[in-house]
């Protein structure tokens, strides 16, 4: 006893000693009224300083776990209650979880997808490169905001969001051309919570939803978990196949459409202005609300800026916009937002309050201060330059090593690659993994089995230049050996 203490570097040593002794007491290793070793003796047994033991004993006494008798030493308190082991009781939880939980586990790409092993060249991630993170100004923003209202930020916040950030984001969206008449905003824990809230708020009439095919896997997962039957509209080089879209709308009733018009995930396609106008016209004609995913809107590397779909709505209220800076700034700050009709936001606010009370006020205020300090524009300029350089390097390597492929992607942190139909990218992935290279097979993003078997998504944001060259060369050589 006492000599098996395993110290770590993440906490003060006296706290670790206190917790160790407390565990012994609660588990019955130390009994009520049992005398503890002297501070000198225990410091020798634990190989720590005597002052550390003194501090640990003082903490235990303050918590009422030990008491001291003058001239005699320290003893375990009589108030210690050792939990008695309950009767052996085991449940088979696999028979008790809901269909929702079972489906969520089945759709979990982190468990069942093509995750990368440590030390390998991985093109699976489309998260921002942490080497670009503006840590100095993030720290400064944190200190600035804490000095102004630290006590407020550490208390409960409001379900709708942190007011200064809400106002900033409303202006930000207005600057993108959005007419805010009759609309309001709700701050969420990133895109995923916002999407889940909206899906949970909408009444199902037909139970059917439209989306692009392929589309964002997380969206597919959440739509299916909310029991929507999905119909996919094929993608053309400039966006949705409008003829197919109109045929579907004319022949069926849909509760909603989920669209990613800018830097689409996974194809990287940017829907043309002409198609955006026609999409809105058709959805208005058939009264189908649109959920717009504002994915990667800031990361355009060529051509003029494309406004979000909601900017073409005027004062119409048939579109719900989901925004986030996660792919541009810091995904660790789980902050996103919903812009929608004020009446819908009112319901969503109550739903959010019932689920998790509010998004971290500390995270919201940190983001607000960082944005307010003028850092976002500088960071975005630097990030765009770096991602554009990597984007161009990836395109160059793909044309060099995979000349038989079609490449799509006009911005963002990934490219979509289509091989000749005889190439199966699941088989290619298995062969490349042996050589230390991974990517995301494209069929992950399609709605039906057997679709996209010859495609892949190539994320480049967190891959070094050297590994981009080596990885794509290996993919190219592997394909050549398979054909």
Residue pairs with C-beta under 8 A, 6 or more apart in sequence:
1 24
1 29
2 37
2 42
2 45
2 46
3 45
3 46
5 16
5 17
5 20
5 46
7 13
7 16
7 48
8 16
13 48
13 52
14 52
14 53
14 55
14 56
14 59
15 56
15 59
17 46
17 48
17 52
17 53
17 56
18 55
18 56
18 59
18 60
21 30
21 36
21 56
21 60
21 65
22 60
22 63
22 65
23 29
24 30
25 65
25 76
25 80
25 82
26 80
26 82
26 83
27 82
28 82
30 36
30 76
30 80
31 76
32 76
32 77
32 78
32 79
32 80
33 75
33 76
33 78
34 75
34 76
35 72
35 73
35 74
35 75
36 42
36 57
36 66
36 73
36 74
36 75
36 76
37 45
38 73
39 50
39 53
39 54
39 57
40 50
42 53
43 49
43 50
43 52
43 53
46 53
57 66
57 68
57 74
60 66
61 67
61 68
61 74
64 77
64 79
65 76
65 77
65 79
65 80
66 74
66 75
66 76
66 77
67 74
67 75
67 77
68 74
68 75
69 75
100 225
103 224
103 225
104 221
104 225
105 111
106 112
107 220
107 221
107 224
107 225
109 217
109 444
113 124
113 440
113 444
114 124
114 429
114 438
114 439
114 440
114 441
115 124
115 438
116 122
116 124
116 125
116 438
117 438
119 436
120 433
120 436
120 437
120 438
121 436
121 437
121 438
121 463
121 467
121 470
121 471
121 474
122 437
122 438
122 439
122 462
122 463
123 437
123 438
123 439
123 440
123 457
123 458
123 459
123 460
123 463
123 471
124 438
124 439
124 440
124 459
125 459
125 461
125 462
126 265
126 327
126 412
126 413
126 414
126 457
126 459
126 461
127 327
127 331
127 413
127 461
127 462
128 326
128 327
128 328
128 329
128 330
128 331
128 383
128 413
128 461
128 462
129 386
129 387
129 461
129 462
130 462
132 379
132 382
132 383
132 386
133 330
134 370
134 375
134 378
134 379
137 370
137 373
137 375
137 379
138 330
138 366
138 370
140 373
141 366
141 369
141 370
141 373
141 375
142 366
142 369
144 369
144 373
145 153
145 365
145 366
145 368
145 369
146 153
149 365
152 361
153 361
153 362
153 365
154 361
154 362
155 361
156 357
156 358
156 361
157 357
157 358
157 359
157 360
157 361
157 364
158 358
159 349
159 350
159 352
159 353
159 357
159 358
160 166
160 185
160 186
160 187
160 345
160 349
160 352
161 185
161 186
161 187
161 337
161 358
161 359
161 364
162 187
162 359
162 361
162 364
162 365
162 368
164 365
164 368
164 372
165 187
165 335
165 364
165 365
165 367
165 368
165 371
166 185
166 187
166 337
168 368
168 371
168 372
169 185
169 187
169 323
169 337
170 180
170 185
170 339
173 180
173 310
173 321
173 323
173 339
174 180
176 297
176 307
176 308
176 311
177 307
177 308
177 311
178 308
178 310
178 311
178 313
178 321
178 339
179 311
179 313
179 314
179 315
180 339
181 315
182 315
182 317
182 341
182 342
183 317
183 339
183 340
183 341
183 342
183 345
184 339
184 340
184 341
184 342
184 345
184 346
185 337
185 338
185 339
185 345
186 194
186 197
186 337
186 338
186 340
186 345
186 348
186 349
186 352
187 335
187 336
187 337
187 358
187 359
187 364
188 194
188 197
188 335
188 336
188 337
188 338
188 352
188 359
189 334
189 335
189 336
189 356
189 359
189 360
190 324
190 326
190 331
190 334
190 335
190 336
191 218
191 293
191 295
191 322
191 323
191 324
191 326
191 336
192 218
192 222
193 334
193 336
193 352
193 356
194 322
194 324
194 336
194 337
194 338
195 218
195 219
195 222
195 291
195 293
195 322
196 222
196 226
197 338
197 348
197 351
197 352
197 355
198 291
198 320
198 322
198 338
198 340
198 348
199 222
199 223
199 226
199 228
200 226
200 351
201 344
201 347
201 348
201 351
202 255
202 256
202 289
203 255
204 227
204 228
204 255
205 253
205 255
206 252
206 253
206 254
206 255
207 227
207 228
207 229
207 255
208 228
208 229
208 230
208 231
208 252
208 253
208 254
208 255
209 223
209 228
209 229
209 230
209 231
209 254
209 255
209 256
209 257
209 258
210 230
210 231
210 232
210 233
210 245
210 248
210 249
210 254
210 256
210 257
210 258
210 288
211 219
211 220
211 223
211 230
211 231
211 232
211 233
211 257
211 258
211 259
211 447
212 232
212 233
212 235
212 240
212 259
212 260
212 264
213 232
213 233
213 234
213 235
213 446
213 447
213 451
214 232
214 235
214 266
214 267
214 442
214 445
214 446
214 447
214 451
214 452
214 455
215 232
215 258
215 260
215 264
215 265
215 266
215 445
215 447
216 260
216 265
216 266
216 293
216 295
216 445
217 444
217 445
219 258
219 260
219 293
220 230
220 445
220 447
223 230
223 258
224 230
228 255
228 256
230 447
231 248
231 252
231 254
231 447
232 446
232 447
232 448
233 240
233 241
233 244
233 245
233 248
234 240
234 241
234 244
235 241
235 264
235 267
235 269
237 269
237 408
238 269
238 270
238 271
238 272
238 274
238 275
239 261
239 269
239 270
239 271
239 272
239 275
239 276
239 279
240 259
240 271
240 275
240 279
242 275
242 278
242 279
242 282
245 279
245 282
246 282
248 254
249 282
249 283
249 285
249 286
249 288
250 286
254 286
254 288
255 288
255 289
256 288
256 289
256 290
256 291
257 283
257 288
257 289
257 290
257 291
258 290
258 291
258 293
259 271
259 279
259 290
259 291
259 292
259 293
259 309
260 292
260 293
260 295
261 270
261 271
261 276
261 279
261 292
261 306
261 308
261 309
262 270
262 271
262 294
262 295
262 296
262 297
262 300
262 306
262 308
262 411
263 269
263 270
263 295
263 296
263 297
263 299
263 300
263 409
263 410
263 411
263 412
264 270
264 271
264 295
265 293
265 295
265 296
265 412
265 414
265 445
266 414
266 416
266 440
266 442
266 445
266 457
267 408
267 409
267 416
268 408
268 409
268 410
268 411
268 412
268 414
268 415
268 416
269 408
269 409
269 410
270 300
270 306
270 410
270 411
271 279
271 306
271 309
273 306
276 309
276 312
277 312
279 290
279 309
280 290
280 309
280 312
280 313
280 316
280 319
283 289
283 290
283 318
284 316
284 318
287 318
288 318
289 318
289 319
289 320
290 309
290 318
290 319
290 320
291 319
291 320
291 322
292 308
292 309
292 310
292 319
292 320
292 321
292 322
293 322
294 308
294 321
294 322
294 323
294 324
295 327
295 412
296 327
296 328
296 411
296 412
296 413
297 306
297 308
298 328
298 380
298 384
299 327
299 328
299 383
299 384
299 387
299 411
299 412
299 413
300 306
300 410
300 411
301 384
301 387
301 388
301 391
301 392
301 410
301 411
302 410
302 411
303 410
308 321
309 319
309 321
310 319
310 321
310 339
313 319
317 340
317 341
319 340
320 338
320 339
320 340
320 341
320 344
321 338
321 339
321 340
322 336
322 337
322 338
323 336
323 337
323 338
323 339
324 335
324 336
324 337
325 333
325 335
325 367
326 334
326 336
327 412
327 413
328 380
328 383
329 367
329 370
329 376
329 379
330 367
333 363
333 366
333 367
334 359
334 360
334 363
335 359
335 363
335 364
335 367
338 345
338 348
340 348
352 358
370 376
387 413
387 461
390 460
390 461
390 463
390 465
390 468
391 409
391 411
391 415
391 460
393 460
393 465
393 468
393 469
394 415
394 458
394 460
394 468
394 472
395 407
395 415
397 468
397 469
397 472
397 473
398 405
398 407
398 415
398 417
398 458
398 472
399 407
400 472
400 476
401 472
401 473
401 475
401 476
401 477
402 417
402 419
402 472
402 475
402 476
402 479
404 419
404 420
404 479
405 417
405 418
405 419
405 420
406 417
406 418
407 415
407 416
407 417
407 418
408 415
408 416
408 418
409 415
409 416
413 459
413 460
413 461
414 457
414 458
414 459
414 460
414 461
415 457
415 458
415 460
416 442
416 455
416 456
416 457
416 458
417 442
417 455
417 456
417 457
417 458
418 442
418 454
418 455
419 425
419 428
419 454
419 455
419 456
419 479
420 454
420 483
421 454
422 454
422 483
423 454
423 479
423 482
423 483
424 453
424 454
425 439
425 441
425 442
425 443
425 453
425 454
425 455
425 456
426 441
426 443
426 453
427 482
428 456
428 475
428 478
428 479
428 482
429 438
429 439
429 441
429 456
431 478
431 481
431 482
432 438
432 439
432 474
432 475
432 478
435 474
435 478
436 474
437 471
437 474
437 475
439 456
439 457
439 458
439 459
439 475
440 456
440 457
440 458
440 459
441 452
441 453
441 455
441 456
442 452
442 453
442 454
442 455
442 456
442 457
443 449
443 450
443 451
443 452
443 453
443 455
444 452
444 457
445 452
445 457
446 452
458 472
460 468
463 471
